[in-house]
Amino acid sequence: MSPSEPTRNVRVTSEDGAVWITILDREFVPKAAGPGKIETALAPGLYAARFEAGSSVRDQLFSLEPGTETYQVHEDKIAFATPTPLPDTRSEQPKQTQAARRLSRKPRRSLGRGGELLIFARDADHRARTIPTYGLTLHGPEGEEVHVERDSARGGRSSSGSVPPWAGCNYVLHPGTWRLQAPSPAGASIEQAVVVCDGWQTQVYLQRGPSRLGRARSADLANAAVLMTAVGHGFDPEDDDVRAAELARQGLRDRRAAIAQRDLQNLLSGKARNPMLGIYGAHLLLHEDQPNKKLIRDVVRKLHASVGEHPDVRALELWLTGRVDGNFSEPPMLKSSWSIIIEATATNPRLVPAGSRSAAITPRVLSGGPWLRWRSVDASGRTIAAPTLTQDSLGEALADVAAALPDDAREVVEKASSLDPAESSVISLAWEAGDHAADISDVDVLKSLRMPRLVAEDAVGSVIEYLDAEA
């Protein structure tokens, strides 16, 4: 567009604030993009306004004529896929919505006091032979083990034409980090952290996918939706904050900064009642090219005042200041928090103490989705041995590993396959880096291994001992 070419102001808005909007010209070249609302000047011509809500996409074509008035393009709510039983979504089921609302307002089992946890799972069809909470267990900070399947209220029928099955339970719990465990299609169990805060109800919504390999269906933890509301308030499917938080969660999953400034401002002003909206929003801001540190700091301050010592809020504080009180002996909920913690252990190894739950899960962390998930470990967690390294840097230790490896790649693969996942990852990185291993910074080593420092030191030390014994 040349300076002399006439332009017209265009405003593109969406009823859902967390929808990602892109304006494309007739050659499908993006002209402007952002969450919730775009205002820009465009030359006359043919354009498309693209609205992305989760995996749902809508396009509006518009022809821009010369003029002085602002041209308006607006999109109503978009039906997107979600495990949360919300209206105006792809899997809307009013009776499931009513069931979730009802369960959220009346605790079914008490295991403590201070906070609540609602677990609600549902099916989208009638083909399952088990209830939607099949195989789910909940594990507490003091070693508690709860069979969600046994505790669940249930509804819906498997016969065609009725509402698909649902099941769930609302627990009263002591505040802290609990672990939700589910069987996976491959037969192993998968876990993730669920944080319960004093005075708040954490809500976990799950949906089951199709059965595989002849196994029973199980809840999909990777795509779980997590919300929070004050105890006694319950699930409100008409609350715009609930919808915005779920779209923000999907933005984290897709690595797209789908958070509107107005949603975060509502949180700061006290109008928003769902702290997960702030947690998702602040973590989304980290993905921007130039994160707004002041806004993130304001959100963190607000969240600290409302939910207290939440690990995903403490991870944001760690990103802002480089320090935090205490450590992360228990894992956070979000994978983006885990990345912050791992990077920070390069200079503060004690952030993830040896022998802690966080250290134990490290070799078993799974990829995919916004949540930190891992293959289940023993109830006591894996005991991490004391570090055996004497080198000043992890890069130098990797160089020792690389120097001890055989020249034959097949022998390297054979050695790696006989070790645990953490040690195997060390051998792979050392083999790839070769003579340049000593030049890799500690931070880059930890990013590549996806481990906190003490776990990485232990794994590298174990590999060195193993290779020495093999020599």
JOWOVEN-V139203 format. One record per helix or strand of 2 or more residues. SS is the DSSP state (helix for helix, strand for strand). FROM is the first residue (numbers start at 1). LEN is the number of residues. If there is no record, write none. Layout:
BEGIN
SS | FROM | LEN
SS | FROM | LEN
END
This chain:
BEGIN
strand | 7 | 8
strand | 20 | 6
strand | 30 | 6
strand | 37 | 7
strand | 45 | 9
strand | 56 | 9
strand | 71 | 5
helix | 94 | 11
strand | 109 | 2
strand | 115 | 8
strand | 137 | 3
strand | 145 | 3
helix | 148 | 4
strand | 153 | 3
strand | 166 | 8
strand | 176 | 8
strand | 189 | 8
strand | 200 | 9
helix | 221 | 3
strand | 225 | 6
helix | 240 | 14
helix | 261 | 9
helix | 275 | 11
helix | 293 | 15
helix | 311 | 11
helix | 335 | 10
helix | 349 | 3
helix | 357 | 8
strand | 373 | 3
helix | 394 | 11
helix | 409 | 9
helix | 421 | 19
helix | 442 | 8
helix | 453 | 18
END
